[in-house]
Amino acid sequence: THVSNTAEAEAIVLIEETAVAKGIRRITAVTRDAAKNAIEEGNRLEDMVVNLESFNPETEGLDKKAGATRKDVDAAFISATLKAELRGRIEAVQKKANEMKKKALAQRVDLVLKEVKEELNTAISNQVQTLVLNIDIGADSKASQQVLNAVKKIAPNIAFMGLSEEERGSGGKLMVFALVPQPLIDCGLKADEWVRGTLEVCGGRGGGKPGNAQGQAQECADVDAVVAASISFAEAKVSVEA
């Protein structure tokens, strides 16, 4: 339609295929320099994906690296067919990375539960009423529930608070969860107030019930300070009654 000889196009790349109306599709293509640029950009992005695929699925931060590459591919002016292929390959990398993260987290949670149980038994032996622990379970709410279930089973009379950073030492998100038995609630230590009082240090928020509460802070540069605030809050409530 637009050239007397296809050689005049020099190169052609199909950029997009969309629906115009029922049963009608529109194909968009570019030629000459635009097509050559699209091919060059496609080759560059494919090299990035090949590099991504070369990483061990256990590599730390691989899922984030894959996500960043996916954004580059989505925004790129390249062949529609190549774009779909690269998206699929990136998703495969993300799937493997996430599977390894889940496996690693499960192993870490098992270790944490063992450590928590030891701390609880020690607390019982020392007749401690409140226990605050900085544990390493990421921001996994299911893992926090496993910890709380262990507390209920082993030390039902102890008020417990767990703190966990999404990534240890990152200064990022901090998850907090607490469990308080009825006798200590009667003393004035309520889980929801405990969580809020603890998170005030880092500008976080929380809520729940007197017996069970949770919360989080988007940023926390000093976890030790938060732990200290939590211990101080709980001890003040318990000691007042005592």
N, C-alpha and C positions, 0 to 999 in steps of 0.2 A: 504493500500500500504506500509506503513512504520512501522506498528505495528502488532503484532500477536493478540493483544487484545486491544480494545479501552480504557481499564482501564489504559494502559501504558501511554496514553496521559495526564491523570490526570485532565486536564481541556482544553478547547478549546475556543478561541475567534476569531471571524471574524473581522479582522482589516480593510480590504479594499476590494472594488469591483470596478474594472475599465474595460474600453473597450480596447481590444487588437486589434481587427479588426472588420470589419462589421459582426454583428451577433455573435461575440465571446466576452465573458466577462471573466475576471480573478478574482477569489476570493482568497484573501490572509488571512491566519489564522495562529495563533500561539498556542502552547500547553505548558504544564508543567509550569515552573516558569514564562516564558514570559506571558503566559495566566493569571496566578494568579496575576501578577503585573498589567496587563491591567485591570483586574476585580477590584482590589483594587483602582487603580487610577480612574476608572470609578465611583466607589462608592463615592470617595472623591469629585469628581467634581459634582456629582449629589447632594451631600449634600450642596455644594456651591450654586447650582441653586435653591434648596429648600429654602435656606436662602434668596436668592435674591428675590424669589417670595413672601416671607413673608413681605417685605417692602411695606409701603404705596406708591402708584404711585406718590404721591406728594413729596416724600422724595428728598431733594436737592442732586444733584449729582448721582441719581440712574441710569441715562442713561450712565454716564461714568463708573460707577461700573459694569453695565451690559456689557459694551463694553470690559472692562478688563477681565471679566469672559469669554466672547466669545473668546478672544484671547487665553486664557488658554485651552479652550475646543478644539479650532482649532489645537493647537500644541500638544495636548495630544495623547498618544499611548493607545487608548481604543477601545472598540467595535464600529464598524462603525455604527451599528444600534443605539446604545446609543448616539453616537456623533451627529447623525442627530436629535434625539429626543431632546437632550439638546440644540442644536442650535435653534430649533423651540420654545422651552420654553423661552429661553433668548430673542429671537426676540419679543415674546409676551410681556415680561416685558418692553423691550425698547419701543415698540409701545405705551403701556399705559403711560409710563413715558413721552414720547414726546408729547402725546395728552394733558397731564396735564400741561406740560411746555407751550404749545401753548395757552391753556386756561388761564393760569396765565399771560402770556405775553399780551394777548388781554385785560385782565382786567387792567394790569399795563399801557398799552398804552392809554386806556380810561382816566385813572387818569392823565397821563402825558399831554395828549391833553388838558384836562381841565386846568391844571396848566400853560401850554404854552399860552393858550388863555387869561388867567388872566394877565400873564406877558406882552403879546402883547398890551392888552388894557391899562395897566399902562404905557407902553412905549409911546403909542400914546398920552395919556394924558400929559405926560411929554415932548412931542415933541422930543423924542429920535430918532436918525437916525440909530443907530446900536444896535443890541441886541445879546449877546452871552449867551447861556444857557447850563448848564451841566444837561442833562436829563437821565432818566433811562429807555431805551428801548432795552437794550442789543445791539447786533450787527445786528438788524433786519432792512434790507433795506426797506422793505415794510412799517414798522412803521415810518421810517425817512421820507418817501414820504408823509405819512399822516400828519406829523408835517409840512412839507413844504407846503402842500396844505392849511393847516390852516393859515399859515403865508401869503400866497398869497391872501387868502380871507379876512382876518382880517386887515392885515397891509401891503398892497402892496408896500408902500413907505419906508419900513424899511429894512435895510440889516440885515439878520439873519444868525447866525451860531449855530448849535447844536452839542454837543459833547456827546457821550455815550460809556461807557465801556461795554465790553461783559459781564463781571461780576464785579459789583461795588466793589471797594477796592481791586481787585485782582492784580493790577499792570500789567494786561495782555492787550489784544487787545483794542484799542480805535478807534471808528468810528467818523468821522467828516463830516459834510455836511453843505453847505452854499447856500444862495440865496441873490442876490443883484439886486435891481431895476435899470433900465436904468439911472435915474438921478444921482445915486451914482456911477455907472460905469463911467459915464462922469466925475465924480469928481476924478476918479483914483482908486476907490476901486473895484477890480475885484475878483470875487468869487474864481477862480482857484489860483490866487496869494495869496489870503487870506488863503485858505486851506493849501497851501504849506508853507507859512510863519508861520502858526500856528503849523504845524506838525514838523517843524524844531527842536522844543524844545525836542521832544521825538524820533527823527530819523524816522519819518513816511513819507509817500509819498501820493500825491494826484494829481488830475487833473480834467479837465472839461472845462467849458466855463466861460466867464466873468460874466454871469448871474446866473450860476448854477454849482456847483462843489462838489466833495466829495473826501475823502481819508481815510487812516487809518494808524495806527502804531501797530506793533505787540506787543510792550510792552510800558507801560506808568506808571511809578512809582509815578508821581506827576501830577495829572489831573489839580489841581489848577494852577500850573505853566503854563500849556497849555492854560487854560482859560485866564489867565492874558496876555499871549503873543497874543492871539487872539484879545482881547479887545484893547491892545496897538497898534496892527497892524492896526485895523480898524479905531480907533480914530485918528491915525496919518494921514491916508489918507484923512479922512473927514475934519480934522482941517486944513490941509494944504490948501485945497480949500477954506475953510471958511475964 
